[in-house]
């Protein structure tokens, strides 16, 4: 990714071969109105928010391997500043795309983790969802086409889109529960293997480590795990570490320092504070009990 470009709204628009730019801070594209779209791209990074709704996919390259074929579904992508995009799309290409400067959406988007799904995890839409979101995209575009459009109105449409998208991602988790339960099972196995396969692990595992093993972005992975288990991946990791620590304190003669290094803590004092916070007891008191 060292050579990845970072593109502003005007730069990205030129890169896509779309014209009609009215502002450097806001642009809405109806892809059907542009005949020379860039259909294939190496990774590029954007510095703005991007929402795109597209009809049943005609993509050759869909970076979402965990889902069953969804070629009959419309879909939506939501991307935030610093997300990296790449694509390969078969013509003809259609859909609507809203690009907006970060300053206009920060106070809204901060409440929605899905805008940080940086592995391009698509939201596959039901027919009803497609009608709702498609209508909002078209209304935003209709306002944008006015000579003196209202940015406030368009931001309001975008905020409503984000509100619906949050609900629809929750629906997607539920309707694909069989697939996602496999992700959860793999998470538990990978967590167990991380400690089982190493006598002294190189630090505590991160959420990103397990997300990568599932080919998901950390935010999508985190939302998925919490949706089905009620706890975040980090809480699961910490609970597992506490369970291992208790077992070692009860059933081994390892010192507290040895146990802390064994579990991936850099400093025994950090392990002691962590254990006390989770159990209400210091490691030594727990062992003596």
C-alpha positions as CSV (number, residue, x, y, z in Angstrom):
1,X,0.0,0.0,0.0
2,X,3.0,2.3,0.0
3,X,2.1,3.7,-3.4
4,X,-1.6,4.1,-2.6
5,X,-2.9,7.5,-3.8
6,X,-4.9,9.7,-1.4
7,X,-7.6,11.5,-3.4
8,X,-9.9,14.5,-2.6
9,X,-13.4,14.7,-4.0
10,X,-12.2,16.6,-7.1
11,X,-9.3,14.3,-7.6
12,X,-11.4,11.2,-7.2
13,X,-14.0,12.6,-9.6
14,X,-11.4,13.1,-12.3
15,X,-10.0,9.7,-11.5
16,X,-13.4,8.1,-12.1
17,X,-13.8,10.2,-15.3
18,X,-16.9,12.0,-14.0
19,X,-17.6,15.7,-14.5
20,X,-20.1,18.3,-13.4
21,X,-18.3,19.1,-10.2
22,X,-20.1,22.0,-8.4
23,X,-18.0,22.1,-5.2
24,X,-14.8,20.7,-3.8
25,X,-16.7,19.6,-0.7
26,X,-19.8,17.8,-2.1
27,X,-20.5,15.8,-5.3
28,X,-23.3,13.4,-6.3
29,X,-22.8,11.1,-9.3
30,X,-25.4,9.2,-11.2
31,X,-23.2,6.7,-12.9
32,X,-25.6,6.1,-15.8
33,X,-25.0,9.7,-17.0
34,X,-21.2,9.0,-17.5
35,X,-20.1,6.9,-20.4
36,X,-16.3,6.7,-19.7
37,X,-16.2,5.6,-16.1
38,X,-13.0,4.0,-14.8
39,X,-14.1,0.3,-14.5
40,X,-10.9,-1.0,-12.9
41,X,-8.5,0.5,-10.3
42,X,-5.6,-0.3,-8.2
43,X,-5.9,0.7,-4.5
44,X,-6.6,4.4,-3.9
45,X,-7.4,6.1,-0.6
46,X,-10.0,8.8,-0.2
47,X,-10.1,11.7,2.2
48,X,-13.9,12.1,2.3
49,X,-17.1,10.2,3.1
50,X,-18.5,8.1,0.2
51,X,-21.9,6.4,0.1
52,X,-22.7,4.4,-3.0
53,X,-25.9,2.4,-3.9
54,X,-25.6,0.0,-6.8
55,X,-28.0,-2.4,-8.6
56,X,-27.5,-6.2,-8.6
57,X,-23.8,-6.7,-8.9
58,X,-22.0,-7.1,-12.1
59,X,-18.6,-7.0,-10.5
60,X,-15.9,-9.5,-11.4
61,X,-14.1,-8.8,-8.2
62,X,-16.2,-8.8,-5.0
63,X,-14.0,-8.5,-1.9
64,X,-16.6,-10.1,0.4
65,X,-15.9,-13.8,0.3
66,X,-17.9,-14.8,3.4
67,X,-21.3,-14.3,1.9
68,X,-23.1,-16.6,-0.5
69,X,-23.8,-15.4,-4.0
70,X,-25.8,-12.1,-3.9
71,X,-25.9,-11.3,-7.6
72,X,-29.6,-10.7,-7.4
73,X,-29.3,-8.0,-4.7
74,X,-28.7,-4.3,-4.8
75,X,-26.0,-3.3,-2.4
76,X,-24.5,-0.3,-0.7
77,X,-21.0,0.7,0.4
78,X,-20.2,3.3,3.0
79,X,-16.6,4.5,3.2
80,X,-14.9,7.1,5.4
81,X,-11.7,9.2,5.1
82,X,-8.6,7.0,4.9
83,X,-10.4,4.0,3.5
84,X,-8.8,2.3,0.6
85,X,-10.8,1.2,-2.5
86,X,-10.1,-1.0,-5.5
87,X,-12.5,-2.4,-8.0
88,X,-13.0,-4.2,-11.2
89,X,-16.5,-3.8,-12.7
90,X,-18.1,-5.0,-15.9
91,X,-20.0,-2.5,-17.9
92,X,-22.7,-1.2,-18.1
93,X,-22.4,0.5,-14.7
94,X,-25.2,2.2,-12.9
95,X,-26.0,3.5,-9.4
96,X,-25.7,6.7,-7.3
97,X,-22.7,7.9,-5.3
98,X,-22.6,10.7,-2.7
99,X,-19.2,12.2,-1.8
100,X,-19.0,14.6,1.1
101,X,-16.3,16.4,2.9
102,X,-15.6,14.9,6.4
103,X,-16.4,18.2,8.2
104,X,-20.0,17.9,7.2
105,X,-20.6,14.4,8.5
106,X,-18.2,14.0,11.4
107,X,-20.9,14.6,14.1
108,X,-23.3,12.1,12.4
109,X,-20.9,9.4,11.2
110,X,-19.1,9.0,14.6
111,X,-22.1,7.2,15.8
112,X,-21.9,4.5,13.1
113,X,-19.1,2.0,13.1
114,X,-20.1,0.7,9.6
115,X,-18.5,3.7,7.9
116,X,-15.2,2.3,9.1
117,X,-15.7,-1.1,7.5
118,X,-12.5,-0.8,5.5
119,X,-12.6,-4.2,3.9
120,X,-15.5,-3.1,1.7
121,X,-18.1,-5.3,3.5
122,X,-21.2,-4.6,1.4
123,X,-24.7,-4.2,2.7
124,X,-26.9,-6.4,0.5
125,X,-30.3,-4.9,0.3
126,X,-33.7,-6.5,0.3
127,X,-36.2,-5.1,-2.2
128,X,-37.9,-2.9,0.5
129,X,-34.5,-1.6,1.7
130,X,-33.5,-0.9,-1.9
131,X,-36.7,1.2,-2.4
132,X,-36.1,3.2,0.8
133,X,-32.5,3.9,0.3
134,X,-32.8,4.4,-3.5
135,X,-35.5,7.0,-2.9
136,X,-33.3,8.9,-0.4
137,X,-30.3,8.8,-2.8
138,X,-32.5,10.1,-5.7
139,X,-34.0,12.9,-3.5
140,X,-30.5,14.0,-2.5
141,X,-29.4,14.0,-6.2
142,X,-32.6,15.9,-7.2
143,X,-31.7,18.6,-4.7
144,X,-28.0,18.6,-5.9
145,X,-29.1,19.2,-9.5
146,X,-30.7,22.6,-8.5
147,X,-28.6,25.6,-9.5
148,X,-28.7,26.8,-5.8
149,X,-28.9,23.5,-4.0
150,X,-29.2,23.3,-0.2
151,X,-26.2,21.5,1.4
152,X,-28.2,21.3,4.6
153,X,-31.0,19.4,2.9
154,X,-28.5,17.0,1.4
155,X,-26.8,16.4,4.7
156,X,-30.2,15.7,6.2
157,X,-30.8,13.1,3.5
158,X,-27.4,11.5,4.1
159,X,-28.0,11.4,7.9
160,X,-31.3,9.6,7.3
161,X,-29.5,7.2,4.9
162,X,-26.9,6.4,7.7
163,X,-29.7,5.8,10.2
164,X,-31.4,3.3,7.9
165,X,-28.1,1.6,7.0
166,X,-27.4,0.9,10.6
167,X,-30.7,-0.9,10.9
168,X,-30.2,-2.8,7.7
169,X,-26.7,-4.0,8.7
170,X,-28.3,-5.4,11.9
171,X,-30.8,-7.2,9.7
172,X,-28.0,-8.6,7.5
173,X,-26.3,-10.0,10.5
174,X,-29.5,-11.8,11.5
175,X,-30.5,-13.1,8.1
176,X,-27.0,-14.5,7.5
177,X,-26.6,-16.0,11.0
178,X,-25.5,-19.4,9.8
179,X,-22.6,-17.9,8.0
180,X,-21.6,-15.6,10.8
181,X,-21.8,-18.3,13.5
182,X,-19.0,-19.9,11.6
183,X,-17.0,-16.7,12.0
184,X,-17.7,-16.7,15.8
185,X,-16.6,-20.4,16.0
186,X,-13.4,-19.6,14.2
187,X,-12.8,-16.7,16.5
188,X,-13.0,-18.9,19.5
189,X,-10.7,-21.5,17.9
190,X,-8.2,-18.9,16.8
191,X,-8.2,-17.4,20.3
192,X,-7.5,-20.8,21.9
193,X,-4.8,-21.6,19.3
194,X,-3.1,-18.3,19.8
195,X,-2.2,-19.2,23.4
196,X,-2.0,-23.0,23.0
197,X,0.6,-22.8,20.2
198,X,3.0,-20.4,22.1
199,X,4.6,-20.9,25.5
200,X,5.3,-17.2,25.7
201,X,3.1,-15.2,23.3
202,X,4.4,-12.0,21.7
203,X,1.9,-9.7,23.3
204,X,-1.8,-9.9,23.8
205,X,-3.7,-10.6,20.5
206,X,-5.6,-7.6,19.0
207,X,-9.0,-7.6,17.5
208,X,-7.4,-6.7,14.2
209,X,-5.4,-10.0,14.3
210,X,-8.6,-12.1,14.5
211,X,-10.5,-9.9,12.0
212,X,-7.8,-10.5,9.5
213,X,-8.0,-14.2,9.9
214,X,-11.7,-13.9,9.0
215,X,-11.0,-11.6,6.0
216,X,-13.1,-8.9,7.7
217,X,-12.3,-5.3,8.8
218,X,-11.9,-4.9,12.5
219,X,-15.0,-2.8,12.8
220,X,-17.3,-5.2,10.9
221,X,-15.8,-8.1,12.8
222,X,-16.4,-6.3,16.1
223,X,-20.0,-5.5,15.3
224,X,-20.6,-9.0,14.2
225,X,-19.2,-10.6,17.3
226,X,-21.0,-8.2,19.7
227,X,-24.3,-8.6,17.8
228,X,-24.4,-12.3,18.3
229,X,-22.7,-12.7,21.7
230,X,-23.5,-9.5,23.5
231,X,-19.8,-8.9,24.1
232,X,-17.1,-7.2,22.1
233,X,-14.1,-9.2,20.8
234,X,-11.9,-7.4,23.2
235,X,-14.1,-8.5,26.1
236,X,-13.8,-12.1,24.9
237,X,-10.1,-11.8,24.6
238,X,-9.8,-10.4,28.1
239,X,-12.1,-13.0,29.6
240,X,-10.1,-15.7,28.0
241,X,-6.8,-14.3,29.4
242,X,-8.4,-14.1,32.8
243,X,-9.5,-17.7,32.6
244,X,-6.0,-18.8,31.6
245,X,-4.4,-16.7,34.3
246,X,-6.7,-18.3,37.0
247,X,-5.8,-21.8,35.8
248,X,-2.1,-21.0,35.9
249,X,-2.3,-19.4,39.3
250,X,-4.3,-22.4,40.7
251,X,-2.6,-25.3,39.0
252,X,1.1,-24.4,38.4
253,X,4.0,-23.2,40.4
254,X,4.9,-20.5,38.0
255,X,5.6,-17.1,39.6
256,X,3.2,-14.2,38.9
257,X,5.9,-12.6,36.7
258,X,6.4,-15.8,34.7
259,X,2.6,-16.1,34.2
260,X,2.4,-12.5,33.1
261,X,5.1,-13.0,30.4
262,X,3.6,-16.3,29.5
263,X,0.3,-14.6,28.7
264,X,1.8,-11.8,26.6
265,X,2.1,-9.0,29.1
266,X,5.2,-6.8,28.8
267,X,5.3,-6.0,32.5
268,X,4.1,-8.0,35.6
269,X,2.6,-4.8,37.1
270,X,0.4,-4.4,34.1
271,X,-0.8,-8.0,34.4
272,X,-1.5,-7.5,38.2
273,X,-3.5,-4.3,37.5
274,X,-5.4,-6.1,34.7
275,X,-6.2,-9.1,36.8
276,X,-7.3,-7.0,39.8
277,X,-9.6,-5.0,37.5
278,X,-11.2,-8.1,36.1
279,X,-11.5,-10.1,39.3
280,X,-11.3,-7.7,42.2
281,X,-8.3,-9.6,43.6
282,X,-4.6,-9.4,43.1
283,X,-2.9,-12.5,41.5
284,X,-1.2,-13.3,44.8
285,X,-4.4,-13.1,46.9
286,X,-6.3,-15.2,44.3
287,X,-3.6,-17.9,44.4
288,X,-3.5,-17.9,48.2
289,X,-7.3,-18.4,48.3
